[in-house]
Structures are given as structure tokens and as C-alpha cells.
């Protein structure tokens, strides 16, 4: 692997669920569907989904976040 996981399991679940909600709200939400804001929310949701599935967050790595017990 080229990276070390820096997102704990509980947070990964929250990121996947929240990402699904963000994508759904951005694409089909009332008043947001088809607009620039809706697409921005959907893209942010896709990023949250990816970091949840992969277990690595580049922004967390930039600030030096690491999982306890893994070095």
C-alpha cells in the first residue's frame, strides 16, 4: 500500500452514510437539484464516500492525524 489508514472504523461508517445523504440531497433535494450548489454538495458527498471506503483522508494526513496503535 502507498498510504496508511488514518480514519477509524466508526468514522468511516459515518462518512459513508453521510456521503450517501449528501449525494442524494445534492442531486434530488428540493431546490438543489440541477443547480451549482446541488452539484457541489453531491461532489463533496462523493469525496466523503471515497474517504470512507478507502480509510485514508488526505486532509487528515496533511495535519498529521494517525490512528492510535499504528505507526
Residue, then its C-alpha position, 0 to 999 in steps of 0.5 A: x500500500x502507498x498510504x496508511x489508514x488514518x480514519x477509524x472504523x466508526x468514522x468511516x461508517x459515518x462518512x459513508x452514510x453521510x456521503x450517501x445523504x449528501x449525494x442524494x440531497x445534492x442531486x434530488x433535494x428540493x431546490x438543489x437539484x440541477x443547480x451549482x450548489x446541488x452539484x457541489x454538495x453531491x461532489x463533496x458527498x462523493x469525496x466523503x464516500x471515497x474517504x470512507x471506503x478507502x480509510x485514508x483522508x488526505x486532509x487528515x494526513x496533511x495535519x498529521x492525524x494517525x490512528x492510535x496503535x499504528x505507526 
